[in-house]
Protein backbone atom coordinates (compact mmCIF):
# COMPACT_ATOMS: atom_id res chain seq x y z
CA UNK A 1 0.00 0.00 0.00
CA UNK A 2 2.96 2.32 0.57
CA UNK A 3 6.36 2.59 -1.02
CA UNK A 4 7.47 1.95 -4.59
CA UNK A 5 5.89 -0.70 -6.86
CA UNK A 6 7.91 -3.92 -7.34
CA UNK A 7 10.02 -4.58 -10.42
CA UNK A 8 8.30 -6.64 -13.08
CA UNK A 9 9.68 -10.22 -13.26
CA UNK A 10 10.15 -9.86 -17.04
CA UNK A 11 12.54 -6.96 -16.51
CA UNK A 12 14.62 -8.86 -13.94
CA UNK A 13 14.69 -11.90 -16.24
CA UNK A 14 15.98 -9.65 -19.04
CA UNK A 15 18.84 -8.56 -16.78
CA UNK A 16 19.86 -12.15 -16.10
CA UNK A 17 19.58 -13.30 -19.71
CA UNK A 18 21.65 -10.31 -20.84
CA UNK A 19 24.18 -11.03 -18.09
CA UNK A 20 24.59 -14.71 -18.88
CA UNK A 21 24.82 -13.99 -22.61
CA UNK A 22 27.70 -11.61 -21.85
CA UNK A 23 29.45 -13.72 -19.18
CA UNK A 24 28.24 -11.58 -16.26
CA UNK A 25 26.73 -13.82 -13.57
CA UNK A 26 27.34 -11.83 -10.37
CA UNK A 27 24.41 -9.78 -9.04
CA UNK A 28 26.77 -6.98 -7.96
CA UNK A 29 28.27 -6.76 -11.44
CA UNK A 30 24.79 -6.77 -12.97
CA UNK A 31 23.87 -3.88 -10.69
CA UNK A 32 26.83 -1.86 -11.99
CA UNK A 33 26.01 -2.74 -15.60
CA UNK A 34 22.43 -1.50 -15.17
CA UNK A 35 23.82 1.86 -14.06
CA UNK A 36 26.53 2.40 -16.69
CA UNK A 37 25.93 0.07 -19.67
CA UNK A 38 23.95 1.78 -22.47
CA UNK A 39 22.59 -1.56 -23.75
CA UNK A 40 21.38 -2.51 -20.28
CA UNK A 41 19.81 0.94 -19.77
CA UNK A 42 17.85 0.52 -23.00
CA UNK A 43 16.87 -3.02 -22.05
CA UNK A 44 15.55 -2.05 -18.60
CA UNK A 45 14.12 1.37 -19.61
CA UNK A 46 16.64 3.05 -17.26
CA UNK A 47 15.53 1.06 -14.24
CA UNK A 48 18.46 0.10 -12.00
CA UNK A 49 17.59 -2.41 -9.25
CA UNK A 50 20.19 -3.01 -6.55
CA UNK A 51 22.20 -6.23 -6.30
CA UNK A 52 20.04 -7.65 -3.50
CA UNK A 53 16.87 -7.37 -5.58
CA UNK A 54 18.65 -8.99 -8.54
CA UNK A 55 20.09 -11.79 -6.39
CA UNK A 56 16.77 -12.49 -4.66
CA UNK A 57 15.00 -12.85 -8.01
CA UNK A 58 17.32 -15.69 -9.01
CA UNK A 59 17.17 -17.24 -5.55
CA UNK A 60 13.37 -17.11 -5.13
CA UNK A 61 12.25 -18.00 -8.68
CA UNK A 62 14.29 -21.10 -9.44
CA UNK A 63 11.44 -23.24 -10.78
CA UNK A 64 10.14 -20.44 -13.02
CA UNK A 65 13.63 -19.80 -14.46
CA UNK A 66 14.07 -23.50 -15.17
CA UNK A 67 10.69 -23.49 -16.95
CA UNK A 68 11.89 -20.59 -19.12
CA UNK A 69 14.88 -22.71 -20.18
CA UNK A 70 12.63 -25.69 -20.89
CA UNK A 71 10.17 -23.50 -22.83
CA UNK A 72 12.94 -22.32 -25.13
CA UNK A 73 13.97 -25.93 -25.75
CA UNK A 74 10.36 -26.70 -26.67
CA UNK A 75 10.44 -23.76 -29.09
CA UNK A 76 13.52 -25.30 -30.73
CA UNK A 77 11.58 -28.55 -31.08
CA UNK A 78 8.65 -26.74 -32.71
CA UNK A 79 11.06 -25.05 -35.14
CA UNK A 80 12.31 -28.47 -36.25
CA UNK A 81 15.85 -28.10 -34.91
CA UNK A 82 15.88 -31.64 -33.44
CA UNK A 83 15.25 -33.47 -36.70
CA UNK A 84 17.84 -36.25 -36.56
CA UNK A 85 16.59 -37.99 -33.36
CA UNK A 86 20.21 -38.57 -32.37
CA UNK A 87 21.58 -37.25 -29.08
CA UNK A 88 24.88 -37.59 -27.24
CA UNK A 89 24.82 -37.92 -23.45
CA UNK A 90 27.66 -37.01 -21.14
CA UNK A 91 28.41 -35.64 -17.68
CA UNK A 92 30.97 -33.14 -16.45
CA UNK A 93 32.10 -31.98 -13.00
CA UNK A 94 31.59 -28.34 -12.03
CA UNK A 95 33.11 -26.62 -9.00
CA UNK A 96 30.87 -25.68 -6.09
CA UNK A 97 31.25 -22.82 -3.61
CA UNK A 98 33.10 -25.15 -1.25
CA UNK A 99 36.85 -25.40 -0.71
CA UNK A 100 38.36 -28.88 -0.68
CA UNK A 101 39.48 -28.26 2.91
CA UNK A 102 35.82 -27.77 3.86
CA UNK A 103 34.82 -31.21 2.54
CA UNK A 104 35.33 -34.16 4.88
CA UNK A 105 35.36 -37.92 4.63
CA UNK A 106 36.44 -40.42 7.25
CA UNK A 107 39.83 -40.85 5.55
CA UNK A 108 40.41 -37.07 5.46
CA UNK A 109 39.46 -36.75 9.14
CA UNK A 110 41.91 -39.46 10.20
CA UNK A 111 44.69 -37.98 8.06
CA UNK A 112 44.22 -34.47 9.47
CA UNK A 113 44.07 -35.76 13.04
CA UNK A 114 47.41 -37.50 12.53
CA UNK A 115 48.90 -34.30 11.09
CA UNK A 116 47.64 -32.26 14.05
CA UNK A 117 48.99 -34.78 16.56
CA UNK A 118 52.35 -34.69 14.80
CA UNK A 119 52.41 -30.87 14.90
CA UNK A 120 51.46 -30.82 18.61
CA UNK A 121 54.31 -33.21 19.41
CA UNK A 122 56.73 -31.01 17.49
CA UNK A 123 55.60 -27.91 19.38
CA UNK A 124 55.88 -29.75 22.72
CA UNK A 125 59.44 -30.70 21.85
CA UNK A 126 60.09 -27.06 20.97
CA UNK A 127 58.70 -26.05 24.38
CA UNK A 128 61.21 -28.34 26.08
CA UNK A 129 63.97 -26.70 24.08
CA UNK A 130 62.69 -23.22 24.99
CA UNK A 131 62.91 -24.08 28.71
CA UNK A 132 66.70 -24.27 28.35
CA UNK A 133 66.97 -20.74 26.91
CA UNK A 134 67.47 -17.42 28.67
CA UNK A 135 64.43 -16.11 30.59
CA UNK A 136 63.49 -13.42 28.03
CA UNK A 137 63.77 -15.79 25.06
CA UNK A 138 62.00 -18.53 27.03
CA UNK A 139 59.03 -16.30 27.83
CA UNK A 140 58.54 -15.16 24.22
CA UNK A 141 58.88 -18.62 22.70
CA UNK A 142 56.70 -20.27 25.34
CA UNK A 143 53.83 -17.82 24.79
CA UNK A 144 53.99 -18.27 21.02
CA UNK A 145 54.20 -22.07 21.13
CA UNK A 146 51.45 -22.42 23.72
CA UNK A 147 49.17 -20.32 21.52
CA UNK A 148 49.83 -22.60 18.55
CA UNK A 149 49.22 -25.72 20.64
CA UNK A 150 45.92 -24.30 21.92
CA UNK A 151 44.86 -23.49 18.35
CA UNK A 152 45.67 -27.03 17.18
CA UNK A 153 43.70 -28.54 20.08
CA UNK A 154 40.68 -26.45 19.08
CA UNK A 155 40.99 -27.78 15.52
CA UNK A 156 41.21 -31.30 16.91
CA UNK A 157 37.94 -30.79 18.81
CA UNK A 158 36.27 -29.45 15.67
CA UNK A 159 37.40 -32.53 13.74
CA UNK A 160 35.99 -34.82 16.43
CA UNK A 161 32.61 -33.08 16.15
CA UNK A 162 32.68 -33.52 12.36
CA UNK A 163 33.72 -37.16 12.79
CA UNK A 164 30.62 -37.76 14.91
CA UNK A 165 28.43 -36.10 12.25
CA UNK A 166 29.99 -38.28 9.54
CA UNK A 167 28.48 -41.38 11.14
CA UNK A 168 25.02 -40.10 10.28
CA UNK A 169 25.92 -39.00 6.72
CA UNK A 170 24.37 -41.46 4.21
CA UNK A 171 27.24 -41.23 1.70
CA UNK A 172 30.07 -40.68 4.20
CA UNK A 173 30.72 -37.06 3.21
CA UNK A 174 30.12 -33.66 4.77
CA UNK A 175 30.60 -30.29 3.07
CA UNK A 176 30.52 -27.30 5.40
CA UNK A 177 30.01 -24.39 2.97
CA UNK A 178 27.63 -26.00 0.47
CA UNK A 179 26.00 -28.99 2.18
CA UNK A 180 24.79 -30.55 -1.09
CA UNK A 181 28.07 -30.67 -3.02
CA UNK A 182 30.29 -33.74 -2.97
CA UNK A 183 33.90 -34.70 -3.61
CA UNK A 184 34.18 -36.31 -7.06
CA UNK A 185 36.96 -37.92 -9.04
CA UNK A 186 38.16 -36.26 -12.24
CA UNK A 187 40.89 -37.08 -14.73
CA UNK A 188 43.17 -34.49 -13.16
CA UNK A 189 42.55 -35.61 -9.59
CA UNK A 190 39.41 -34.52 -7.75
CA UNK A 191 36.91 -31.70 -7.38
CA UNK A 192 34.30 -30.69 -4.81
CA UNK A 193 31.22 -29.84 -6.83
CA UNK A 194 28.33 -31.17 -8.88
CA UNK A 195 27.96 -33.59 -11.78
CA UNK A 196 26.00 -31.92 -14.61
CA UNK A 197 24.36 -34.30 -17.10
CA UNK A 198 23.43 -33.12 -20.59
CA UNK A 199 21.84 -34.60 -23.71
CA UNK A 200 22.95 -32.70 -26.82
CA UNK A 201 21.33 -32.82 -30.26
CA UNK A 202 23.74 -34.13 -32.90
CA UNK A 203 22.39 -31.91 -35.70
CA UNK A 204 22.74 -28.38 -34.29
CA UNK A 205 24.53 -29.16 -30.98
CA UNK A 206 21.69 -27.73 -28.91
CA UNK A 207 21.32 -28.87 -25.30
CA UNK A 208 18.10 -30.87 -25.33
CA UNK A 209 18.02 -31.81 -21.64
CA UNK A 210 20.21 -31.21 -18.61
CA UNK A 211 20.21 -32.19 -14.96
CA UNK A 212 22.41 -31.26 -12.01
CA UNK A 213 23.27 -34.10 -9.61
CA UNK A 214 25.62 -34.56 -6.69
CA UNK A 215 26.42 -38.16 -7.66
CA UNK A 216 29.98 -38.44 -8.95
CA UNK A 217 29.38 -41.49 -11.18
CA UNK A 218 27.58 -41.50 -14.54
CA UNK A 219 26.66 -45.18 -14.40
CA UNK A 220 23.08 -44.67 -13.16
CA UNK A 221 22.18 -41.69 -15.38
CA UNK A 222 21.77 -43.20 -18.87
CA UNK A 223 18.13 -44.32 -18.92
CA UNK A 224 16.72 -41.25 -17.15
CA UNK A 225 18.59 -38.79 -19.40
CA UNK A 226 17.66 -40.73 -22.55
CA UNK A 227 13.96 -40.87 -21.65
CA UNK A 228 13.86 -37.16 -20.78
CA UNK A 229 15.62 -36.32 -24.06
CA UNK A 230 13.13 -38.41 -26.05
CA UNK A 231 10.20 -36.62 -24.39
CA UNK A 232 11.67 -33.24 -25.34
CA UNK A 233 12.55 -34.20 -28.91
CA UNK A 234 9.03 -35.56 -29.34
CA UNK A 235 9.87 -38.74 -31.23
CA UNK A 236 9.15 -42.40 -30.61
CA UNK A 237 12.55 -43.56 -31.89
CA UNK A 238 15.66 -42.05 -30.39
CA UNK A 239 19.33 -43.06 -30.57
CA UNK A 240 21.52 -42.06 -27.64
CA UNK A 241 25.33 -42.28 -27.67
CA UNK A 242 27.40 -42.25 -24.47
CA UNK A 243 30.94 -43.06 -23.41
CA UNK A 244 32.07 -46.07 -21.40
CA UNK A 245 31.40 -44.30 -18.11
CA UNK A 246 27.68 -45.02 -18.70
CA UNK A 247 28.12 -48.74 -19.29
CA UNK A 248 25.82 -50.53 -16.85
CA UNK A 249 23.74 -53.58 -17.72
CA UNK A 250 20.60 -52.46 -15.87
CA UNK A 251 20.59 -49.03 -17.51
CA UNK A 252 21.13 -50.40 -21.02
CA UNK A 253 18.33 -52.95 -20.49
CA UNK A 254 15.98 -50.18 -19.24
CA UNK A 255 16.65 -48.18 -22.41
CA UNK A 256 16.02 -51.24 -24.55
CA UNK A 257 12.68 -51.91 -22.85
CA UNK A 258 11.74 -48.25 -23.32
CA UNK A 259 12.42 -48.50 -27.06
CA UNK A 260 15.51 -46.27 -26.99
CA UNK A 261 18.49 -47.36 -29.06
CA UNK A 262 21.71 -46.81 -27.11
CA UNK A 263 25.33 -47.04 -28.20
CA UNK A 264 27.75 -47.19 -25.28
CA UNK A 265 31.40 -48.15 -25.48
CA UNK A 266 32.26 -51.16 -23.36
CA UNK A 267 35.03 -50.63 -20.77
CA UNK A 268 37.94 -53.02 -20.87
CA UNK A 269 38.46 -54.10 -17.25
CA UNK A 270 39.74 -57.63 -17.89
CA UNK A 271 43.02 -58.43 -16.15
CA UNK A 272 43.42 -61.46 -18.42
CA UNK A 273 43.61 -59.32 -21.55
CA UNK A 274 46.05 -56.99 -19.81
CA UNK A 275 48.25 -60.03 -19.10
CA UNK A 276 48.08 -61.25 -22.70
CA UNK A 277 45.40 -63.92 -22.27
CA UNK A 278 42.16 -64.50 -24.18
CA UNK A 279 39.24 -62.24 -23.38
CA UNK A 280 35.56 -63.04 -23.29
CA UNK A 281 35.15 -61.82 -26.88
CA UNK A 282 37.40 -64.67 -28.02
CA UNK A 283 34.69 -67.13 -26.93
CA UNK A 284 31.78 -67.42 -29.41
CA UNK A 285 28.27 -68.00 -28.04
CA UNK A 286 25.90 -70.43 -29.79
CA UNK A 287 22.26 -69.54 -29.18
CA UNK A 288 20.82 -72.90 -30.28
CA UNK A 289 23.00 -75.09 -28.06
CA UNK A 290 23.47 -72.48 -25.29
CA UNK A 291 27.22 -73.09 -25.24
CA UNK A 292 30.43 -71.14 -25.78
CA UNK A 293 33.12 -72.22 -28.26
CA UNK A 294 36.61 -71.52 -26.96
CA UNK A 295 39.65 -70.62 -29.17
CA UNK A 296 40.71 -74.28 -29.04
CA UNK A 297 37.39 -75.40 -30.55
CA UNK A 298 35.94 -76.94 -27.38
CA UNK A 299 32.40 -76.15 -26.16
CA UNK A 300 31.80 -74.72 -22.69
CA UNK A 301 28.55 -75.97 -21.12
CA UNK A 302 26.28 -74.14 -18.66
CA UNK A 303 26.74 -75.67 -15.21
CA UNK A 304 25.17 -73.24 -12.73
CA UNK A 305 23.11 -70.05 -12.29
CA UNK A 306 23.62 -67.44 -9.58
CA UNK A 307 22.23 -64.03 -8.66
CA UNK A 308 24.75 -61.29 -7.94
CA UNK A 309 23.87 -57.62 -7.32
CA UNK A 310 20.37 -58.34 -8.60
CA UNK A 311 21.60 -59.84 -11.90
CA UNK A 312 20.94 -63.44 -12.95
CA UNK A 313 24.25 -64.89 -14.18
CA UNK A 314 24.97 -68.22 -15.86
CA UNK A 315 28.39 -69.95 -15.53
CA UNK A 316 29.92 -71.95 -18.39
CA UNK A 317 32.97 -74.18 -18.29
CA UNK A 318 34.32 -77.54 -19.44
CA UNK A 319 36.55 -80.12 -17.85
CA UNK A 320 39.76 -81.06 -19.58
CA UNK A 321 41.36 -77.62 -19.71
CA UNK A 322 44.44 -78.95 -17.94
CA UNK A 323 45.55 -80.86 -21.07
CA UNK A 324 44.76 -78.04 -23.51
CA UNK A 325 47.85 -76.76 -25.41
CA UNK A 326 46.42 -73.20 -25.28
CA UNK A 327 45.83 -73.16 -21.51
CA UNK A 328 48.66 -70.71 -20.81
CA UNK A 329 46.98 -68.16 -23.08
CA UNK A 330 43.55 -68.84 -21.58
CA UNK A 331 43.57 -69.10 -17.77
CA UNK A 332 45.94 -69.59 -14.82
CA UNK A 333 43.26 -71.64 -12.99
CA UNK A 334 42.08 -75.20 -13.33
CA UNK A 335 39.56 -74.37 -16.04
CA UNK A 336 38.35 -71.26 -17.85
CA UNK A 337 34.90 -70.09 -16.78
CA UNK A 338 32.67 -67.70 -18.73
CA UNK A 339 29.89 -65.69 -17.09
CA UNK A 340 26.81 -64.73 -19.11
CA UNK A 341 24.05 -62.38 -17.98
CA UNK A 342 20.52 -63.60 -18.74
CA UNK A 343 19.98 -60.49 -20.95
CA UNK A 344 23.42 -60.56 -22.51
CA UNK A 345 21.81 -60.48 -25.95
CA UNK A 346 20.95 -56.81 -25.36
CA UNK A 347 24.62 -55.99 -24.81
CA UNK A 348 25.66 -58.05 -27.83
CA UNK A 349 23.15 -56.22 -30.04
CA UNK A 350 24.50 -52.89 -28.79
CA UNK A 351 28.08 -53.96 -29.54
CA UNK A 352 26.98 -54.99 -33.02
CA UNK A 353 25.51 -51.50 -33.57
CA UNK A 354 28.79 -49.95 -32.50
CA UNK A 355 30.73 -52.23 -34.86
CA UNK A 356 28.53 -51.12 -37.78
CA UNK A 357 28.67 -47.46 -36.70
CA UNK A 358 32.37 -46.96 -35.82
CA UNK A 359 32.19 -43.15 -36.06
CA UNK A 360 29.63 -43.05 -33.20
CA UNK A 361 32.23 -42.20 -30.54
CA UNK A 362 33.70 -39.45 -32.73
CA UNK A 363 30.23 -37.96 -33.20
CA UNK A 364 29.64 -38.19 -29.44
CA UNK A 365 32.87 -36.39 -28.66
CA UNK A 366 32.40 -33.52 -31.10
CA UNK A 367 28.73 -33.14 -30.12
CA UNK A 368 28.65 -33.14 -26.34
CA UNK A 369 32.13 -31.98 -25.30
CA UNK A 370 31.93 -28.56 -26.97
CA UNK A 371 28.98 -27.20 -24.91
CA UNK A 372 30.75 -28.09 -21.67
CA UNK A 373 33.92 -26.31 -22.74
CA UNK A 374 31.99 -23.23 -23.84
CA UNK A 375 29.91 -22.96 -20.65
CA UNK A 376 32.93 -23.49 -18.38
CA UNK A 377 34.78 -20.74 -20.26
CA UNK A 378 31.83 -18.41 -19.65
CA UNK A 379 31.77 -19.34 -15.96
CA UNK A 380 35.44 -18.58 -15.37
CA UNK A 381 37.60 -20.17 -12.68
CA UNK A 382 34.74 -20.23 -10.15
CA UNK A 383 31.99 -22.25 -11.79
CA UNK A 384 28.91 -21.88 -9.61
CA UNK A 385 28.16 -18.81 -7.48
CA UNK A 386 25.18 -20.21 -5.55
CA UNK A 387 24.91 -22.92 -2.90
CA UNK A 388 22.74 -26.04 -2.52
CA UNK A 389 21.55 -28.30 -5.32
CA UNK A 390 18.27 -26.46 -5.88
CA UNK A 391 19.91 -23.08 -6.48
CA UNK A 392 22.77 -24.51 -8.51
CA UNK A 393 20.20 -26.13 -10.83
CA UNK A 394 18.69 -22.66 -11.39
CA UNK A 395 22.09 -21.22 -12.22
CA UNK A 396 22.81 -24.04 -14.65
CA UNK A 397 19.47 -23.46 -16.39
CA UNK A 398 20.47 -19.86 -17.05
CA UNK A 399 23.76 -21.01 -18.58
CA UNK A 400 21.98 -23.58 -20.76
CA UNK A 401 19.41 -20.98 -21.85
CA UNK A 402 22.18 -18.53 -22.81
CA UNK A 403 24.07 -21.26 -24.72
CA UNK A 404 20.98 -22.38 -26.65
CA UNK A 405 20.01 -18.78 -27.42
CA UNK A 406 23.40 -18.08 -28.96
CA UNK A 407 23.29 -21.29 -30.98
CA UNK A 408 19.80 -20.60 -32.38
CA UNK A 409 20.73 -16.99 -33.20
CA UNK A 410 23.64 -18.33 -35.26
CA UNK A 411 21.46 -20.96 -36.94
CA UNK A 412 18.34 -18.90 -37.72
CA UNK A 413 19.37 -15.29 -37.31
CA UNK A 414 18.04 -12.83 -34.73
CA UNK A 415 15.09 -11.56 -36.78
CA UNK A 416 13.45 -14.95 -37.54
CA UNK A 417 14.07 -16.09 -33.93
CA UNK A 418 12.34 -13.00 -32.51
CA UNK A 419 9.43 -13.56 -34.86
CA UNK A 420 9.13 -17.20 -33.82
CA UNK A 421 9.26 -16.28 -30.12
CA UNK A 422 6.52 -13.66 -30.55
CA UNK A 423 4.36 -16.17 -32.40
Secondary structure as the mmCIF struct_conf table of DSSP 4:
data_model
#
loop_
_struct_conf.conf_type_id
_struct_conf.id
_struct_conf.beg_label_comp_id
_struct_conf.beg_label_asym_id
_struct_conf.beg_label_seq_id
_struct_conf.end_label_comp_id
_struct_conf.end_label_asym_id
_struct_conf.end_label_seq_id
BEND BEND1 UNK A 3 UNK A 3
HELX_LH_PP_P HELX_LH_PP_P1 UNK A 4 UNK A 8
HELX_RH_AL_P HELX_RH_AL_P1 UNK A 9 UNK A 21
TURN_TY1_P TURN_TY1_P1 UNK A 22 UNK A 23
HELX_RH_AL_P HELX_RH_AL_P2 UNK A 27 UNK A 36
HELX_RH_AL_P HELX_RH_AL_P3 UNK A 38 UNK A 44
TURN_TY1_P TURN_TY1_P2 UNK A 45 UNK A 46
HELX_RH_AL_P HELX_RH_AL_P4 UNK A 51 UNK A 60
HELX_RH_AL_P HELX_RH_AL_P5 UNK A 62 UNK A 78
TURN_TY1_P TURN_TY1_P3 UNK A 79 UNK A 80
BEND BEND2 UNK A 84 UNK A 84
STRN STRN1 UNK A 86 UNK A 95
BEND BEND3 UNK A 97 UNK A 97
HELX_RH_3T_P HELX_RH_3T_P1 UNK A 100 UNK A 102
STRN STRN2 UNK A 103 UNK A 104
HELX_RH_AL_P HELX_RH_AL_P6 UNK A 106 UNK A 130
TURN_TY1_P TURN_TY1_P4 UNK A 131 UNK A 132
BEND BEND4 UNK A 133 UNK A 133
HELX_RH_AL_P HELX_RH_AL_P7 UNK A 135 UNK A 166
TURN_TY1_P TURN_TY1_P5 UNK A 167 UNK A 168
TURN_TY1_P TURN_TY1_P6 UNK A 170 UNK A 171
BEND BEND5 UNK A 172 UNK A 172
STRN STRN3 UNK A 174 UNK A 175
BEND BEND6 UNK A 176 UNK A 178
TURN_TY1_P TURN_TY1_P7 UNK A 179 UNK A 180
STRN STRN4 UNK A 182 UNK A 186
TURN_TY1_P TURN_TY1_P8 UNK A 187 UNK A 188
STRN STRN5 UNK A 189 UNK A 201
TURN_TY1_P TURN_TY1_P9 UNK A 202 UNK A 204
STRN STRN6 UNK A 207 UNK A 213
BEND BEND7 UNK A 214 UNK A 214
BEND BEND8 UNK A 216 UNK A 216
BEND BEND9 UNK A 218 UNK A 218
TURN_TY1_P TURN_TY1_P10 UNK A 219 UNK A 220
HELX_RH_AL_P HELX_RH_AL_P8 UNK A 222 UNK A 233
TURN_TY1_P TURN_TY1_P11 UNK A 234 UNK A 234
BEND BEND10 UNK A 236 UNK A 236
STRN STRN7 UNK A 238 UNK A 242
HELX_RH_3T_P HELX_RH_3T_P2 UNK A 244 UNK A 246
HELX_RH_AL_P HELX_RH_AL_P9 UNK A 249 UNK A 257
TURN_TY1_P TURN_TY1_P12 UNK A 258 UNK A 259
STRN STRN8 UNK A 260 UNK A 264
HELX_LH_PP_P HELX_LH_PP_P2 UNK A 265 UNK A 267
HELX_RH_AL_P HELX_RH_AL_P10 UNK A 271 UNK A 274
TURN_TY1_P TURN_TY1_P13 UNK A 275 UNK A 276
HELX_RH_3T_P HELX_RH_3T_P3 UNK A 280 UNK A 282
BEND BEND11 UNK A 283 UNK A 283
STRN STRN9 UNK A 284 UNK A 286
TURN_TY1_P TURN_TY1_P14 UNK A 287 UNK A 290
STRN STRN10 UNK A 291 UNK A 293
TURN_TY1_P TURN_TY1_P15 UNK A 295 UNK A 296
BEND BEND12 UNK A 297 UNK A 297
STRN STRN11 UNK A 299 UNK A 308
TURN_TY1_P TURN_TY1_P16 UNK A 309 UNK A 310
STRN STRN12 UNK A 311 UNK A 317
BEND BEND13 UNK A 319 UNK A 319
HELX_RH_3T_P HELX_RH_3T_P4 UNK A 321 UNK A 323
TURN_TY1_P TURN_TY1_P17 UNK A 325 UNK A 326
HELX_RH_3T_P HELX_RH_3T_P5 UNK A 327 UNK A 329
TURN_TY1_P TURN_TY1_P18 UNK A 330 UNK A 330
BEND BEND14 UNK A 332 UNK A 335
STRN STRN13 UNK A 338 UNK A 341
TURN_TY1_P TURN_TY1_P19 UNK A 342 UNK A 343
HELX_RH_AL_P HELX_RH_AL_P11 UNK A 344 UNK A 356
TURN_TY1_P TURN_TY1_P20 UNK A 358 UNK A 359
HELX_RH_AL_P HELX_RH_AL_P12 UNK A 360 UNK A 379
BEND BEND15 UNK A 381 UNK A 382
BEND BEND16 UNK A 386 UNK A 386
BEND BEND17 UNK A 388 UNK A 388
HELX_RH_AL_P HELX_RH_AL_P13 UNK A 389 UNK A 412
HELX_RH_AL_P HELX_RH_AL_P14 UNK A 414 UNK A 422
#
